[in-house]
Amino acid sequence: MGYSVGQVAAFAGVTVRTLHHYDEIGLLSPGERTRAGYRRYAEADLDRLQRILFYRELGFSLEEVATILDEPGAGPMTHLRRQHELLRRRIGRLQEMVAAVEKAMEAQTMGISLTPQERFEVFGDFDPDEHAQEAEERWGGGDAFEQSRRRTAAYTKDDWLRIKEEGGALLTAFAEAFEAGVPADAEQAMDVAERHREHISRWFYDCSTTMHRGLGDMYVADPRFAVNYERVAVGLAAYVRDAVHANADRRRDDA
């Protein structure tokens, strides 16, 4: 006796009203009726409904679907081949969109919207993405990393040049104190460390003394970051770490 309209609606995940509409416009008229006049759908009707829903999912209008399904000489295999080709095209387009989104995500990791030439001009052989990756591992999903991503997303080339200039001045100040034999826990060295913490807070995220202490440890423990200090002066990375720790202790004592 076939299937009732309610059963078919449940099978296909559509409403009874949709099936009634398809019947009214002649797109899908059930092949059987009960003596009482109720619609009954046969297996062939279910096959046609499946094709209708497939083409609708791909964005075809009801008029276009009707034309496709009623094409003379178009059997089941014709529709399967067409559906297969349409799906391959859809998958290809989606893969292109995924690649574009992934590229945008990569660019937004540190908010760097620079051309390769501008990026090299600003950073040289230093890769800020390494710092972003480390931040993701240590604070990913937390306030610090998200705050940094929000801020840097709007930075221009001039902003990054200013950040680089400030960072360079801090590196020079650390190096001069180190080479002059200033103890890492002396006020001069601790003041530079505090300026370093404020630099991070101003441009990237609110850097607490506890977080700053962790960064100081990272500058020594991780060769990727230690090299930025060690190529200026051997032993400078440890000096910076000690100054950062001393400043954190000072601020804790003053609190």
JOZIHU-V105605 format. One record per backbone hydrogen bond with DSSP energy under -1.0 kcal/mol. NH is the residue of the N-H (numbers start at 1). CO is the residue of the C=O. Records with the same first field share a line. If there is no record, write none. Layout:
NH = CO, CO
//
This chain:
3 = 41
8 = 4
9 = 5
10 = 6
11 = 7
12 = 8
13 = 9
14 = 9
19 = 15
20 = 16
21 = 17
22 = 18
23 = 19
24 = 20
25 = 21
27 = 22
28 = 22
32 = 40
34 = 38
37 = 34
40 = 32
41 = 3
46 = 42
47 = 43
48 = 44
49 = 45
50 = 46
51 = 47
52 = 48
53 = 49
54 = 50
55 = 51
56 = 52
57 = 53
58 = 54
59 = 56
60 = 55
65 = 61
66 = 62
67 = 63
68 = 64
69 = 65
70 = 66
71 = 68
74 = 71
79 = 75
80 = 76
81 = 77
82 = 78
83 = 79
84 = 80
85 = 81
86 = 82
87 = 83
88 = 84
89 = 85
90 = 86
91 = 87
92 = 88
93 = 89
94 = 90
95 = 91
96 = 92
97 = 93
98 = 94
99 = 95
100 = 96
101 = 97
102 = 98
103 = 99
104 = 100
105 = 101
106 = 102
107 = 103
108 = 104
112 = 107
119 = 115
120 = 116
121 = 117
122 = 118
123 = 119
124 = 120
126 = 123
130 = 127
132 = 128
133 = 129
134 = 130
135 = 131
136 = 132
137 = 133
138 = 134
139 = 135
140 = 136
142 = 139
146 = 142
147 = 143
148 = 144
149 = 145
150 = 146
151 = 147
152 = 148
153 = 149
154 = 151
155 = 152
160 = 156
161 = 157
162 = 158
163 = 159
164 = 160
165 = 161
166 = 162
167 = 163
168 = 164
169 = 165
170 = 166
171 = 167
172 = 168
173 = 169
174 = 170
175 = 171
176 = 172
177 = 173
178 = 174
179 = 175
180 = 176
181 = 178
182 = 177
186 = 183
190 = 186
191 = 187
192 = 188
193 = 189
194 = 190
195 = 191
196 = 192
197 = 193
198 = 194
199 = 195
200 = 196
201 = 197
202 = 198
203 = 199
204 = 200
205 = 200
212 = 208
213 = 209
214 = 210
215 = 211
216 = 212
217 = 213
218 = 214
219 = 215
221 = 217
222 = 218
225 = 222
226 = 222
227 = 223
229 = 226
230 = 226
231 = 227
232 = 229
233 = 229
236 = 233
239 = 235
240 = 236
241 = 237
242 = 238
243 = 239
244 = 240
245 = 241
246 = 242
247 = 243
248 = 244
249 = 245
250 = 246
251 = 247
252 = 248
253 = 249
254 = 250
255 = 251
//
